[in-house]
Amino acid sequence: MAGRLNWRFAQNAETLSLPIFDADEILEISIPPYEEKTFCQTWVAPQYSRIYNMLSHYHERGREFLVYDPDDKLIYQNFSYNDPLNKYFDPPLEMDSDSREDRTFSYCATYNNGLGEDGEPDPSIVKRYSESPQNGLFGFSCTPTHCWSGEVGKRCDGADDHATCDSSPGAGDGLCDACTVNGGVTTEDEMFLILGAYYLEDPDQ
């Protein structure tokens, strides 16, 4: 695995930078085999905050991450799970209103677990039991529910139910191997997380 970090150093640090880290829904997602689903959530900026940075986090089945400001204007869009857009706002977004509604951002992420561009099942991009770590972390594990080969997309009943997937009785070409994507810490699982940074302005100054 290759990792990279980008550091920015303030020349004259006067204000404490605070993180946007809304992890309330980080693992609360579930995408059945051969489906595409979108999940949305909101984040309320603290009053008098100045938001100057925003980015997103999901894993390999994340297709698009969007953030809308309190006026429902699209301010952030990302398509890459391993190199997300790291957006800076200059000037920062000012959140001074007494109303929570005027400081509420909405964000959405779309995930694809094996739905092809033609709307048909695509086994090359679906989560597979045979290729997924079976560590059961956070209580999630991969149980096959749909066919990966043979009658692709047909429902089946677990890792030993390959005969159900055969293209014809006894053909032996079926594999019950397609799983639901749940929240977790591997790239075969998923996450849903908005990130960024802000600082607080003193209203008395």
N, C-alpha and C positions, 0 to 999 in steps of 0.2 A: 504494500500500500504506500502510495506517495502522498505526503501531506505538505501543506504550505500555509504560512502565516504572514499576514501583512500588518506591520506596525506603523502607527502614526504617533509622533511625539509632539506635544504642545511646546512651543517656544517659551511662552509665558503663561503657565497654568494658573488660572484664577477661579475656575468653576469646576465643581465635581461632575464628572460624566457618570450617568446612571444608565443601566441596561434596560432595554425592552426585552423581556423574557416571559412571554405569556405561554406557560406550559400546561394550562388547564386541560386542553384537549389534545395534548401531544400524542397520546396513544389511542384516543377514542375514535378509531376509524375501522371500517371493515368493508372490503371490496370482494364480493364473490367471484369465482372464476368466470372469465369471459364477459366481464362487465366493466364499465367505466362509471365512476361516481365522483361527485363534487361535494366537498364538506366546507361549511362556512362557520365563522366565529367572529366575535367582536373583542376589541381592546379599547379601554378607556384611558386616555392620556391624563396624567395628573394636571391639575390646574397650575398655570404659569409655567408649564413645561415648554421647552424649545427642542423639537425633534430635529436632529440633524443627520441621522443615519438610519437606514432600514435595509434588512435583508430577510431571507426566508430559509426554511429548512424542511426538506422531505427526502425520501430515498428514491431508488431507481425507477419506481413505477409512478412517481409524480410527473405530471405532464405540464402543469401550469399553476403558478401561484400569483394571486392578484390581491392588491390592497387598495381600498377606497378610503378617501378622507371623509370627515363628517359631512361634507357637501355632496357626497356620493361621486366624487371625481376620482378616476383611476390614477393613482400616483406611483404604483409599483407593479411590475409584471416580470415574472421570471419563468424560464423554460428549462433550466439546467439544475439537476439535483446535486451534481458534484462540483459545480463552479457557479454558484448562484450570483445574481446581480447584487452588488454591494453599493447601494445608492446613497449619495450624500445630498442633503438639501442646503443650499446656500442662496438666500438666507434660510435659517431654520423655520420649521412650521411652528407658529405661535398658538398656544392653547391656553388662552386667558379667561375664557367664558366661565361663568358660574354654573352653567348648565352642562350636565354630563353628556347630554345628547350632542352638544356642540363640540365635544371632545372625544366622541366615539368613532373609532375606525373599524371597518369591517374587512375581513380577509377571507379568501376562499382558495382551496387547492383541489385540483382535479387529478384523479389517479386512474390508471388503466391497467387492469389485470387480465389481459388477453383478448381484448376486443380489437379486431382488425379494422383498418381504415374503411373496408367495405361493409362493416357492420356484422361480419361473420367471425366466429371464434378463430383466434390465431394462437395455436399452441406454442409458437416460438417465443412468446412474451408473457405467458401465463406463469404464475407461481407453481412450482412442482414439488411434490413431496420428496422425490428422489434427489433433489438438489438443495433442499432446505435443512438448515441445522435444526435438530430436534431437541433443543435444550429446554423448552417449556418455560422460558423466562417470562415473567409477568403473567403466567398462567396460560399463555397462548402456545399452541403447537399446530403443526400442519397436518390436517386430516383430509385426504383426498375425497372430493365430493363429485368430481366431474371427470370425464374421459379425456386423456391427453392424445391418445391415438386410437385407431379403429373408428368408432362412431364419435368423433371429436365433439365435445360439448354436451354429450349425453350425461345424465346424472348416474352416479355409481355410489357404492357404499364401502369406501375404505380401501386401504392399500392392498388387500387380498382379493378384491372384487374385479379382477381384470376381464373375466369372461363376459360380464355385462357390456363391456366396451367393444367386444369383437364386432367387426363389420358384418359378419354372418356367424351363425352358431358354429363353434368349434374352430373358427379361423385362427385363433391364437395371436391376432394382431392388435388386440385391445390392451390399453394400459390405463388403469384408474389412478391418476397421478396429479390432477389439477386441484389446487387448494385455494381457499380464501386468504386474502392478505389482511392481516390484523396489525395492530400497533406493536412495535418491538424495537430492538436495538440493532438488528442486523440489516443489511441492505435488502434482504429478501422480505423483511417486514417493512412497516412504514411509520413515519412520524408526520406531525402537522404542527408547525411552530413558526411564529413570527418573532423576528429578532431585530435589534437595532440599538440606538442610543439617543439620549436626550440629556439636557441639563435643566435646572430650575432657575427661573428668573425671580429676583426679589421684587415683589410688587410695590414695595415702599421706596425703591430707588428709581 
